[in-house]
Each structure stands twice: as C-alpha cells, then as structure tokens.
Amino acid sequence: MIFIESKRKKMQGLVQKYPEAIILDFTSSGIDEYKQFSPFYPHGDIPVPFCDAFAKSVEGIWQGLKVFEDQDIDTTKFMIEDMKNIKRSVRKNGRVCGHRKGVYGTELLDYQEARKKIYLKTYAWVLDHKLQTLLGKLTQLALQKDLVFLDYETNIEIENLEKPLSHAGLVKRYLEKKTPAITLKKSIPNLLF
C-alpha cells in the first residue's frame, strides 16, 4: 500500500504509525532522488500546454501562466532552475483571475480547468517522460513493502479545490493505475491519467 502524509508531521510519529514502511520525501527540500517528484524540480524541456514554449519545471509553468488582477503572466518563471522564487502571491499581485491558456492565448481558465488542463497535463508529461526509472524503482519497492510519500499537501482529490493538490498523491494514483497489485483495496476509479 502507498500512503500520503504531511511532511510537517514528526518523523517519530510516522515511524510509529508505519513501522514496516519505507518513508520517502517527495518535496523540493528532500535530500535524495525522490525530490525529483516535486513540481518545483527543474527537469527541463517540459512543454508548456497550448503553445510552443518549454519550461524547466511544472511549478514554473503553473505560476508563469497565472494571471492576477495587477499582473499578467510571467514567463521568467519557466526558466527557474534553483527551485526558489517560483511562487507568485496575491499579496503582491492582487486577486487571481485565472490561468492563461498558453503564453499567447486570450482565454483564461478557471482554477478547476487550469488544474486539469495545465497542472495535471504537465505533471503527467513529466511522469511519462522524465521519471520512468524512478517510477519503476517505486513500483518494485511498493510490491515488497508499504510506502509513505511525504508532501506538504495531502489533498489527493482532483475535484477538491479547497486545498492545493498533493503531487505525491498524483504519483500514488499513477502507480496504482499502472500496477494495481500495489494496493490491496479495490482500484481507485477515475484515476489521474
């Protein structure tokens, strides 16, 4: 089985809750290869949806295409490699109006549509094209032991717009769809990809 837990929880408590599991940090502040699952990780050459542009990270695309009441898109976010200063805030830029459908598009996508057509599409591309080796390693581990993926966000429901989506939860869904034997529960319907 694969479990999603908050990185903010104490490691001692997680070890007690999952004594036989392998605990892996999927955040950008992780210290091993699994931080490559972070949307901030600069894989490079990631296609920006709805245009002929490329970016270093998923988060760079998500933040770069965000349109605020006082600020349009910011394509400089596409090229950030050090995983710092990618986020754009309402405090600095005003209310979020939506996400632009491509760099030169005129249409603004609402949060739900942007999550599906920009974030999920881009993250799925990274899983399919940049992380297959690590996904294979995770599959082998998950077939032997329980895994706990640490993330700052724990929302795994794509339709739940009240909280940011857990990228670790997306990896869990991807693995369970590709290898149903990982989970002892029935397959999760309507998986990410």
Residue pairs with C-beta under 8 A, 6 or more apart in sequence:
1 142
1 146
1 147
1 182
1 183
1 184
1 185
2 142
2 146
2 147
2 148
2 149
2 172
2 175
2 176
2 182
2 183
3 18
3 21
3 146
3 147
3 148
3 149
4 148
4 149
4 151
4 154
4 156
4 166
4 168
4 169
4 172
5 14
5 148
5 149
5 150
5 151
5 154
6 150
6 151
6 152
6 154
7 25
7 27
7 29
7 150
7 151
7 152
8 152
11 23
14 23
14 148
14 150
15 23
18 146
18 148
20 145
20 146
21 145
21 146
21 147
21 148
22 141
22 145
22 146
22 147
22 148
23 147
23 148
23 150
24 30
24 32
24 34
24 138
24 147
24 148
24 149
24 150
25 31
25 32
25 34
25 35
25 150
26 34
26 35
26 37
26 38
26 149
26 150
26 151
26 167
26 168
26 171
27 35
27 38
27 150
27 151
27 152
28 35
28 38
28 40
28 41
28 83
29 35
30 38
30 150
33 134
34 134
35 41
36 43
36 130
36 131
36 134
37 131
37 134
37 167
37 168
37 171
38 59
38 83
38 167
39 57
39 58
39 59
39 62
39 119
39 123
39 167
40 57
40 58
40 59
40 60
40 83
40 86
41 57
41 83
42 56
42 57
42 60
42 80
42 81
42 82
42 83
43 56
43 57
43 126
43 130
44 54
44 56
44 81
45 54
46 54
46 55
46 56
46 57
46 58
46 61
46 122
46 125
46 126
46 130
47 53
47 54
47 122
47 125
48 54
48 55
48 61
48 64
48 65
48 78
48 102
48 103
48 122
49 61
49 101
49 102
49 117
49 118
49 121
49 122
50 101
50 102
50 105
50 117
51 102
51 103
51 104
51 105
53 75
53 78
53 103
54 78
55 61
55 64
55 77
55 78
55 79
56 78
56 79
56 80
56 81
57 80
57 83
57 86
58 119
58 122
58 123
58 126
58 167
59 77
59 86
59 87
60 77
60 78
60 79
60 80
60 86
61 77
61 78
61 118
61 122
62 99
62 114
62 118
62 119
62 122
63 74
63 77
63 86
63 87
63 88
64 73
64 74
64 75
64 76
64 77
64 78
65 73
65 99
65 100
65 102
65 103
65 114
65 118
66 73
66 74
66 88
66 96
66 98
66 99
67 73
67 96
67 97
67 98
67 99
67 100
67 108
68 88
68 90
68 93
68 94
68 95
68 96
68 97
69 93
69 94
69 95
69 96
69 97
70 93
70 94
71 88
71 92
71 93
71 94
72 100
73 100
73 103
74 88
75 103
77 86
77 88
80 86
90 96
96 111
97 108
98 108
98 109
98 110
98 111
98 114
99 108
99 109
99 111
99 114
99 118
100 107
100 108
100 109
101 107
101 108
101 109
101 117
109 117
109 118
111 161
112 159
112 161
115 158
115 161
115 165
116 158
119 165
120 158
120 170
120 192
123 167
123 170
124 174
124 192
124 193
127 135
127 170
127 171
127 174
127 193
135 171
135 174
135 175
135 178
138 147
138 171
138 175
139 175
139 178
139 179
139 182
141 147
142 175
142 179
142 182
143 179
143 181
143 182
149 168
149 169
149 171
149 172
150 168
151 166
151 167
151 168
151 169
153 163
153 164
153 165
153 166
153 167
153 169
154 166
154 169
155 162
155 163
155 164
155 165
155 166
155 169
156 165
156 166
156 169
156 170
156 172
156 173
158 165
158 192
170 192
173 188
173 191
173 192
173 193
174 191
174 192
174 193
175 182
176 182
176 183
176 187
176 188
176 191
177 187
177 188
177 191
177 192
177 193
180 187
